Amino acid sequence: MRALAYLKGNGPEIFTLQDATTNVKAGDELEPSEGNYYGHTTSKFWVDGGRSFSEPDCRIDPVILFGEREYVIFGPLDYNVGFENIAVEGGDKWLEFIKKRLRGDTSMRPFPKPLESYLANSAAIVRFRAEWLKDKVIWSEEVLKGDMSSYAHALFISPAAFFDTAVNPNCSNYGYRKNAELFDRIYVIERLATQKSGHYQRVSCVGYGKSEDAWIEAWATI
């Protein structure tokens, strides 16, 4: 890594991250759009934390991509927001926030927004309902906001498989479930990808006997 600037403290111009994973495929992290939460303008980053996470050994092993990309790195290296790739063009809310805090500005962070503003600025709002009837799953989609007639495949690789696993009385992530549950959930989509993006979906008990659970994890570019 080449240090472009030290926002706090000092150190060498060239340094090495010993626990980082490098990847030459830019699409894997979808930088510089989805990979940096659109310049950290979506609430998911501010509510849930960064793209790095603590591994079972309680260490952060960030993914660093080669090329013309910039990162804000914290030390000591134990924060899930300490390895964020930032939007080089057009400013980045996370970088701006850090610089303000270092100047002593402790004003409110930009997210989470009030519910009214969050919903008004969203790209789409969709309600999905599903229930198990006899031997099959019945599911429906209601677009509450948005220009598209359906957003199912923007959220799920295989909507049918997702809902089958969610409400099938014989399928469960943690063992057998006696009674099927009604799935009724509203999804708020903050941004819609302008390019193809990689998604994964984890399901169980799909294509197997009703009393068996089997993990299936599917990746797709949609």
C-alpha positions as CSV (number, residue, x, y, z in Angstrom):
1,M,0.0,0.0,0.0
2,R,1.1,3.5,-0.7
3,A,0.1,6.2,1.8
4,L,-1.3,9.2,0.0
5,A,-1.7,11.1,3.3
6,Y,-1.9,10.6,7.0
7,L,-5.1,12.1,8.4
8,K,-3.8,11.4,11.9
9,G,-0.4,10.3,13.1
10,N,2.5,9.5,10.7
11,G,4.2,6.6,9.2
12,P,6.0,5.3,6.1
13,E,5.0,6.0,2.5
14,I,4.9,2.3,1.7
15,F,3.5,-0.3,4.1
16,T,2.1,-3.8,4.0
17,L,-1.2,-5.2,5.4
18,Q,-0.3,-8.7,6.6
19,D,-3.8,-10.0,7.1
20,A,-5.4,-8.6,3.9
21,T,-6.7,-10.6,1.0
22,T,-5.9,-9.2,-2.5
23,N,-8.1,-9.7,-5.5
24,V,-7.5,-8.7,-9.1
25,K,-11.1,-9.0,-10.1
26,A,-12.6,-5.6,-9.7
27,G,-16.1,-6.9,-10.1
28,D,-15.9,-9.0,-7.0
29,E,-16.3,-5.9,-4.8
30,L,-18.1,-3.8,-7.4
31,E,-15.9,-0.8,-6.8
32,P,-16.3,2.1,-7.0
33,S,-20.1,1.9,-6.7
34,E,-21.8,-0.8,-4.6
35,G,-18.4,-1.7,-3.0
36,N,-18.2,1.7,-1.2
37,Y,-22.0,2.1,-0.6
38,Y,-22.2,4.6,-3.4
39,G,-19.7,6.9,-1.8
40,H,-21.1,5.9,1.6
41,T,-24.3,7.7,0.9
42,T,-26.6,4.7,1.8
43,S,-27.8,4.1,5.3
44,K,-26.7,0.4,5.3
45,F,-23.1,1.4,6.0
46,W,-23.9,3.8,8.8
47,V,-26.3,1.4,10.5
48,D,-24.7,-2.0,9.9
49,G,-21.0,-1.1,9.7
50,G,-18.4,-1.5,6.9
51,R,-17.7,-4.1,4.3
52,S,-15.1,-5.8,6.5
53,F,-16.1,-8.1,9.4
54,S,-14.5,-10.0,12.2
55,E,-13.6,-13.6,11.3
56,P,-14.0,-16.5,13.8
57,D,-10.5,-15.8,15.1
58,C,-11.7,-12.3,16.0
59,R,-9.5,-10.7,13.4
60,I,-10.4,-8.4,10.5
61,D,-9.1,-9.7,7.2
62,P,-10.0,-7.0,4.6
63,V,-10.2,-7.5,0.9
64,I,-8.0,-5.0,-1.0
65,L,-8.2,-4.7,-4.7
66,F,-5.4,-3.7,-7.0
67,G,-5.6,-0.7,-9.3
68,E,-6.6,3.0,-9.0
69,R,-8.5,2.6,-5.8
70,E,-8.2,4.5,-2.5
71,Y,-8.8,3.3,1.0
72,V,-9.1,4.9,4.5
73,I,-7.4,2.5,6.9
74,F,-7.5,2.7,10.7
75,G,-4.9,1.5,13.1
76,P,-5.0,-0.5,15.3
77,L,-6.6,-2.8,12.7
78,D,-9.7,-4.0,14.5
79,Y,-12.6,-2.0,13.2
80,N,-15.1,-3.2,10.6
81,V,-15.1,0.4,9.2
82,G,-11.4,0.6,9.2
83,F,-10.7,-0.6,5.7
84,E,-13.3,1.3,3.6
85,N,-12.6,2.0,0.0
86,I,-13.7,5.5,-0.8
87,A,-15.2,7.2,-3.8
88,V,-12.3,9.1,-5.5
89,E,-14.6,11.2,-7.7
90,G,-17.4,13.3,-6.3
91,G,-16.5,13.2,-2.7
92,D,-17.2,10.5,-0.1
93,K,-19.4,10.9,3.0
94,W,-17.2,8.6,5.2
95,L,-14.0,10.5,4.4
96,E,-15.8,13.8,5.0
97,F,-17.1,12.5,8.3
98,I,-13.7,11.4,9.5
99,K,-12.1,14.7,8.6
100,K,-14.8,16.6,10.4
101,R,-14.3,14.5,13.5
102,L,-10.6,15.0,13.5
103,R,-11.2,18.8,13.4
104,G,-13.4,18.5,16.5
105,D,-16.8,18.6,14.7
106,T,-19.0,16.2,16.6
107,S,-22.2,17.1,14.9
108,M,-24.7,14.4,13.9
109,R,-23.6,11.8,11.4
110,P,-25.5,11.9,8.0
111,F,-27.4,8.6,8.7
112,P,-29.7,7.2,9.8
113,K,-32.2,9.6,8.3
114,P,-35.7,10.3,9.6
115,L,-38.1,7.6,8.3
116,E,-40.0,10.1,6.1
117,S,-36.8,11.3,4.4
118,Y,-35.5,7.7,4.0
119,L,-38.6,6.5,2.3
120,A,-39.0,9.6,0.1
121,N,-35.4,9.3,-1.2
122,S,-35.5,5.5,-1.8
123,A,-35.4,4.1,-5.3
124,A,-38.1,1.5,-4.7
125,I,-40.3,0.0,-1.9
126,V,-41.6,-3.5,-2.4
127,R,-43.8,-5.8,-0.2
128,F,-43.4,-9.5,-0.5
129,R,-45.8,-12.0,1.0
130,A,-45.6,-15.8,1.0
131,E,-47.3,-18.7,2.7
132,W,-47.3,-22.5,2.5
133,L,-50.6,-23.9,1.2
134,K,-50.9,-27.7,1.1
135,D,-47.9,-28.7,-0.9
136,K,-46.6,-25.5,-2.5
137,V,-45.6,-21.9,-1.7
138,I,-47.8,-19.0,-2.9
139,W,-46.1,-15.7,-3.0
140,S,-47.0,-12.2,-4.2
141,E,-45.2,-8.9,-4.8
142,E,-46.7,-5.5,-4.4
143,V,-44.6,-2.5,-5.7
144,L,-45.4,0.4,-3.3
145,K,-42.9,2.7,-5.0
146,G,-40.8,2.4,-8.1
147,D,-40.9,2.5,-11.9
148,M,-40.5,-1.3,-12.5
149,S,-43.4,-3.7,-12.4
150,S,-41.3,-6.2,-10.4
151,Y,-38.2,-6.0,-8.3
152,A,-38.0,-9.7,-7.3
153,H,-34.9,-10.5,-9.3
154,A,-33.2,-7.3,-8.1
155,L,-33.4,-8.8,-4.6
156,F,-33.2,-12.6,-5.1
157,I,-31.4,-14.9,-7.5
158,S,-34.3,-17.3,-7.4
159,P,-37.4,-15.8,-5.7
160,A,-39.3,-19.1,-5.8
161,A,-36.5,-21.0,-4.1
162,F,-36.1,-18.2,-1.5
163,F,-39.7,-18.2,-0.5
164,D,-40.0,-22.0,-0.6
165,T,-37.2,-22.2,2.0
166,A,-38.6,-19.3,4.1
167,V,-42.0,-20.8,4.7
168,N,-41.8,-24.5,3.8
169,P,-42.7,-26.3,7.1
170,N,-40.2,-29.0,6.4
171,C,-37.3,-26.7,5.7
172,S,-35.3,-24.7,8.1
173,N,-31.8,-23.3,8.6
174,Y,-31.8,-24.8,12.1
175,G,-33.6,-28.1,11.8
176,Y,-37.2,-29.3,11.3
177,R,-40.0,-26.8,11.7
178,K,-43.5,-28.1,12.4
179,N,-45.6,-25.1,11.3
180,A,-45.2,-22.9,8.3
181,E,-44.9,-19.2,8.9
182,L,-46.4,-16.4,6.9
183,F,-43.7,-14.3,5.2
184,D,-44.7,-10.7,5.0
185,R,-41.8,-8.2,4.6
186,I,-41.3,-4.8,3.1
187,Y,-38.0,-4.1,1.3
188,V,-36.6,-0.6,0.8
189,I,-34.2,-0.3,-2.0
190,E,-31.9,2.7,-1.6
191,R,-30.1,2.4,-4.9
192,L,-30.5,0.4,-8.1
193,A,-27.3,-0.9,-9.7
194,T,-26.4,0.8,-13.0
195,Q,-24.3,-2.2,-14.0
196,K,-24.4,-5.9,-13.5
197,S,-23.7,-6.9,-9.9
198,G,-22.9,-10.1,-8.1
199,H,-25.4,-11.5,-5.6
200,Y,-25.6,-14.6,-3.6
201,Q,-28.5,-16.5,-2.1
202,R,-28.4,-19.2,0.5
203,V,-31.2,-21.7,0.7
204,S,-31.8,-25.0,2.4
205,C,-34.0,-28.1,1.6
206,V,-34.5,-27.2,-2.0
207,G,-34.7,-30.2,-4.3
208,Y,-34.3,-32.7,-1.5
209,G,-36.6,-34.8,0.6
210,K,-39.0,-32.9,2.8
211,S,-37.4,-34.1,6.0
212,E,-33.9,-33.3,4.9
213,D,-32.0,-30.0,5.2
214,A,-29.2,-29.3,2.7
215,W,-27.4,-26.0,2.3
216,I,-27.2,-24.5,-1.2
217,E,-25.3,-21.3,-1.8
218,A,-25.7,-19.8,-5.2
219,W,-23.9,-16.9,-6.8
220,A,-25.1,-15.0,-9.8
221,T,-24.5,-11.8,-11.7
222,I,-27.8,-10.0,-12.3
